[in-house]
């Protein structure tokens, strides 16, 4: 029986120090290799087996994360934080939807999630139902002006269409309002306040948030060490933490990708250590056949073919 395991924590410090030197997306992908717990899963229809361990790790979640994604995966050791970032939907920019964001520090969480949101790294596939409305040079200066009120000053040199600007602003404000210490948000653009935001500040509006669709596969990527010709591992990433009911990865000629299959931290990706890494290059197309279910019981299946993105660390 093929085994599907969660990777161990031996390289936590090494991986996170490496991640600090690269961009946000790479931080997320590299963090997948950090060990929070040890479980064994079937990949070929066998009944799931689990190695029981004492969970001493904690992943704290905002109420918004719990509402849209359920209890986050917990671990054997360490501490992490689960939140969401909102983005406008493609079908209706006046509506927004949540995406999961994980952090490894309690400090400046609001600012970190907002910066992650505007970086564009949360959108990695055109299959995702959300748009990134933010200018590439956008900077966010966040500061509390009084108890429970946060001011976001958006700084950009680019022109921003009114409807896109409003959609992006609502996404930012709702993202900030998930944190307990924030009850009101005011926003300025290059120092000029928005006239449509109440003087007291914007408050959370549940009516602007859409229901979360079933999970989807959003990325296939290879992780290369600098200077190496072959990737150390291949990551097949989903848009949220999932339980994998079945998963197979194939070359385009129909041959199964042989190697060791692991499940990442936060259960968002299948990580493959290929038996023949020389077969993988940037742009190599692979086919994944999968069936997954998230914490709230939303199940989905798919057959996806994607070219391999190259990530260097």
C-alpha positions as CSV (number, residue, x, y, z in Angstrom):
1,X,0.0,0.0,0.0
2,X,1.4,3.4,-0.9
3,X,1.8,5.7,2.1
4,X,1.0,9.4,2.4
5,X,2.7,11.0,5.4
6,X,3.1,14.4,7.0
7,X,6.7,15.6,7.0
8,X,8.8,15.8,10.2
9,X,10.0,19.0,12.0
10,X,13.8,18.3,11.9
11,X,14.4,21.2,9.4
12,X,12.0,23.8,10.9
13,X,14.6,26.4,11.7
14,X,16.6,25.8,8.5
15,X,13.6,26.0,6.3
16,X,12.1,29.1,7.9
17,X,15.4,30.9,7.8
18,X,15.6,30.1,4.1
19,X,12.1,31.2,3.6
20,X,12.9,34.6,5.1
21,X,15.3,35.3,2.2
22,X,12.7,34.8,-0.5
23,X,9.2,36.1,-1.3
24,X,5.9,35.5,0.4
25,X,4.8,32.7,-1.9
26,X,8.0,30.8,-1.3
27,X,7.6,31.3,2.4
28,X,4.3,29.6,2.3
29,X,5.5,26.7,0.1
30,X,8.7,26.2,2.1
31,X,6.7,26.2,5.4
32,X,4.9,23.1,4.0
33,X,8.0,21.1,4.9
34,X,7.8,22.0,8.6
35,X,6.7,19.0,10.8
36,X,3.7,19.5,13.0
37,X,2.5,15.9,13.3
38,X,3.0,12.4,11.9
39,X,0.2,10.6,10.2
40,X,0.0,7.9,7.5
41,X,-2.7,8.0,4.8
42,X,-3.8,5.8,2.0
43,X,-3.2,7.0,-1.6
44,X,-4.7,4.0,-3.4
45,X,-8.1,3.4,-1.7
46,X,-6.9,1.6,1.4
47,X,-8.5,2.6,4.7
48,X,-6.8,5.5,6.4
49,X,-4.4,4.6,9.1
50,X,-3.1,7.1,11.6
51,X,-0.2,7.1,14.0
52,X,-1.6,8.5,17.2
53,X,0.6,11.2,18.7
54,X,0.1,13.6,21.6
55,X,-0.7,17.0,20.1
56,X,1.1,19.8,21.9
57,X,1.3,22.2,19.0
58,X,-1.4,24.9,18.6
59,X,-2.8,26.7,15.5
60,X,-4.9,29.6,16.7
61,X,-7.6,30.8,14.3
62,X,-9.6,33.9,13.9
63,X,-13.4,33.6,14.0
64,X,-13.5,34.3,10.3
65,X,-11.2,31.3,9.6
66,X,-13.3,29.0,11.8
67,X,-16.4,30.1,10.1
68,X,-15.2,29.6,6.5
69,X,-12.7,26.7,6.9
70,X,-13.4,25.1,10.3
71,X,-10.8,24.1,12.9
72,X,-7.3,24.4,11.3
73,X,-4.9,21.4,11.3
74,X,-3.2,21.1,14.7
75,X,0.3,19.8,15.2
76,X,2.7,18.0,17.5
77,X,4.7,21.1,18.5
78,X,5.1,24.8,17.8
79,X,2.6,27.6,17.4
80,X,1.0,29.1,14.3
81,X,-2.0,31.3,13.5
82,X,-4.7,30.9,10.9
83,X,-6.6,33.9,9.4
84,X,-8.2,34.8,6.1
85,X,-7.6,37.4,3.5
86,X,-10.6,38.6,1.4
87,X,-10.5,39.3,-2.4
88,X,-13.3,40.4,-4.8
89,X,-15.0,37.7,-6.8
90,X,-14.7,37.6,-10.5
91,X,-18.4,37.3,-11.1
92,X,-19.4,40.2,-8.9
93,X,-16.6,42.6,-7.6
94,X,-19.0,44.0,-5.0
95,X,-18.8,40.6,-3.3
96,X,-15.7,39.2,-1.6
97,X,-14.5,35.8,-0.6
98,X,-12.0,34.5,1.9
99,X,-8.7,32.7,1.3
100,X,-6.7,31.1,4.1
101,X,-3.5,32.8,5.4
102,X,-1.1,31.2,7.9
103,X,1.4,33.1,10.1
104,X,4.2,32.0,12.4
105,X,4.1,35.1,14.7
106,X,1.6,36.9,16.8
107,X,3.1,40.3,16.2
108,X,1.6,42.7,13.7
109,X,-0.8,40.1,12.3
110,X,-3.2,42.6,10.8
111,X,-0.4,44.3,8.8
112,X,1.1,40.9,7.8
113,X,-2.1,39.5,6.5
114,X,-2.9,42.8,4.6
115,X,0.5,42.8,3.0
116,X,0.2,39.2,2.0
117,X,-3.2,40.0,0.5
118,X,-1.9,42.8,-1.7
119,X,1.2,40.9,-2.8
120,X,-0.8,38.9,-5.2
121,X,0.6,35.6,-3.9
122,X,-2.8,34.3,-2.8
123,X,-3.8,34.0,-6.4
124,X,-1.9,31.3,-8.1
125,X,-4.4,29.9,-10.6
126,X,-7.1,31.2,-12.9
127,X,-9.4,28.5,-11.5
128,X,-9.7,30.5,-8.3
129,X,-12.9,32.6,-8.3
130,X,-11.2,35.7,-7.0
131,X,-9.5,38.7,-8.6
132,X,-6.4,40.6,-7.3
133,X,-7.5,44.3,-7.6
134,X,-4.4,45.9,-6.1
135,X,-1.8,48.0,-8.0
136,X,1.7,46.4,-8.0
137,X,3.3,49.3,-6.2
138,X,0.6,49.5,-3.5
139,X,1.8,50.1,0.0
140,X,-0.4,49.9,3.1
141,X,0.4,52.0,6.2
142,X,-1.7,50.7,9.1
143,X,-2.0,52.6,12.3
144,X,-4.6,52.7,15.2
145,X,-5.9,56.2,15.8
146,X,-8.0,55.4,18.9
147,X,-9.3,52.3,20.7
148,X,-10.8,49.8,18.2
149,X,-10.3,52.0,15.2
150,X,-7.7,51.4,12.5
151,X,-6.6,53.7,9.7
152,X,-5.3,52.2,6.4
153,X,-3.4,54.7,4.2
154,X,-3.1,53.3,0.7
155,X,-0.1,54.6,-1.2
156,X,0.3,54.1,-4.9
157,X,1.4,56.1,-8.0
158,X,-1.0,54.2,-10.3
159,X,-4.5,55.1,-11.4
160,X,-7.2,52.9,-9.8
161,X,-10.6,52.6,-11.5
162,X,-13.4,53.6,-9.1
163,X,-15.2,50.2,-9.1
164,X,-12.0,48.3,-8.7
165,X,-10.8,50.7,-6.0
166,X,-14.0,50.2,-4.0
167,X,-13.9,46.4,-4.3
168,X,-10.3,46.3,-3.1
169,X,-10.9,48.7,-0.3
170,X,-13.8,46.6,1.0
171,X,-11.6,43.5,0.8
172,X,-8.9,45.2,2.9
173,X,-11.3,46.6,5.5
174,X,-13.1,43.2,6.0
175,X,-9.7,41.5,6.3
176,X,-8.7,43.9,9.0
177,X,-12.0,43.6,10.8
178,X,-11.6,39.9,11.5
179,X,-9.1,40.7,14.3
180,X,-10.7,41.3,17.7
181,X,-8.9,44.5,18.4
182,X,-10.4,46.2,15.2
183,X,-14.0,47.3,15.3
184,X,-13.9,50.3,12.8
185,X,-11.7,50.9,9.8
186,X,-11.0,54.2,8.0
187,X,-9.1,54.4,4.7
188,X,-7.3,57.1,2.8
189,X,-5.7,56.9,-0.6
190,X,-2.5,58.9,-0.7
191,X,-3.7,60.7,2.3
192,X,-7.2,61.6,1.0
193,X,-10.1,59.9,2.9
194,X,-12.9,58.1,1.0
195,X,-16.2,60.0,1.2
196,X,-18.3,56.8,1.1
197,X,-16.8,55.5,4.3
198,X,-18.8,56.7,7.4
199,X,-17.1,59.2,9.6
200,X,-16.9,56.7,12.5
201,X,-15.4,54.2,10.2
202,X,-16.4,51.1,8.2
203,X,-17.9,48.2,10.2
204,X,-18.0,44.5,9.4
205,X,-20.7,43.5,6.9
206,X,-21.6,39.9,6.5
207,X,-23.7,40.5,3.4
208,X,-20.7,41.2,1.2
209,X,-19.1,37.8,1.7
210,X,-19.9,34.9,-0.6
211,X,-20.2,31.2,0.4
212,X,-16.9,29.3,0.0
213,X,-16.9,26.8,-2.9
214,X,-15.5,23.3,-2.7
215,X,-11.7,22.9,-2.7
216,X,-9.7,23.0,-5.9
217,X,-6.1,22.3,-7.0
218,X,-4.3,25.6,-7.7
219,X,-0.6,24.9,-8.2
220,X,2.1,22.4,-9.3
221,X,5.6,23.5,-8.5
222,X,9.1,22.1,-8.2
223,X,11.5,23.2,-5.5
224,X,15.1,23.6,-6.6
225,X,18.1,24.2,-4.4
226,X,20.2,27.1,-6.0
227,X,22.6,25.7,-8.6
228,X,20.9,22.3,-8.8
229,X,19.6,20.9,-12.1
230,X,16.9,18.8,-10.5
231,X,14.2,19.6,-8.0
232,X,14.3,18.2,-4.6
233,X,10.5,17.9,-4.4
234,X,7.3,18.6,-6.3
235,X,4.4,20.3,-4.6
236,X,0.8,19.9,-5.6
237,X,-1.1,22.6,-3.7
238,X,-4.8,23.0,-2.9
239,X,-6.5,26.2,-2.0
240,X,-7.1,25.2,1.7
241,X,-6.4,22.5,4.2
242,X,-7.9,19.2,3.0
243,X,-8.1,15.5,3.8
244,X,-6.9,13.6,0.8
245,X,-9.2,10.7,0.0
246,X,-7.3,9.7,-3.1
247,X,-4.4,11.2,-5.1
248,X,-2.3,10.1,-8.1
249,X,0.3,12.0,-10.0
250,X,1.2,11.0,-13.6
251,X,3.6,12.0,-16.4
252,X,1.8,12.9,-19.6
253,X,2.7,9.5,-21.1
254,X,0.6,7.9,-18.4
255,X,3.4,6.7,-16.2
256,X,2.8,7.3,-12.5
257,X,5.3,9.6,-10.7
258,X,7.3,7.2,-8.5
259,X,8.6,8.4,-5.2
260,X,7.7,9.3,-1.6
261,X,4.5,11.1,-1.1
262,X,4.1,13.4,1.9
263,X,1.4,15.7,3.2
264,X,2.4,19.3,4.0
265,X,2.0,21.3,7.1
266,X,-1.5,22.8,7.2
267,X,-2.6,19.9,4.9
268,X,-2.7,22.2,1.9
269,X,-0.3,20.3,-0.4
270,X,0.9,16.9,-1.4
271,X,4.7,16.9,-1.5
272,X,6.4,14.4,-3.7
273,X,10.1,13.4,-3.4
274,X,10.4,11.9,-6.9
275,X,12.4,8.7,-7.5
276,X,13.7,10.1,-10.8
277,X,14.1,13.9,-10.3
278,X,15.9,14.2,-13.6
279,X,12.5,13.8,-15.3
280,X,11.3,17.2,-13.9
281,X,12.2,20.6,-15.4
282,X,10.5,23.9,-15.3
283,X,7.4,23.7,-17.5
284,X,7.2,19.9,-17.4
285,X,3.5,19.1,-17.5
286,X,2.0,16.6,-14.9
287,X,-1.5,15.3,-14.4
288,X,-3.0,14.9,-11.0
289,X,-6.1,12.9,-10.3
290,X,-7.6,13.7,-6.9
291,X,-10.4,13.5,-4.4
292,X,-10.3,15.7,-1.3
293,X,-12.6,17.0,1.4
294,X,-12.2,20.0,3.6
295,X,-12.8,20.4,7.4
296,X,-16.4,21.5,6.8
297,X,-17.3,18.6,4.6
298,X,-17.0,20.2,1.1
299,X,-15.8,17.5,-1.2
300,X,-14.4,17.8,-4.7
301,X,-12.7,15.7,-7.3
302,X,-10.7,16.6,-10.4
303,X,-8.2,15.7,-13.1
304,X,-5.8,18.6,-13.6
305,X,-2.9,19.0,-16.0
306,X,-0.5,21.8,-15.2
307,X,3.1,22.9,-16.1
308,X,5.6,22.8,-13.3
309,X,6.5,26.2,-11.9
310,X,10.1,26.6,-10.7
311,X,10.8,27.7,-7.2
312,X,14.4,28.3,-6.0
313,X,15.5,28.3,-2.4
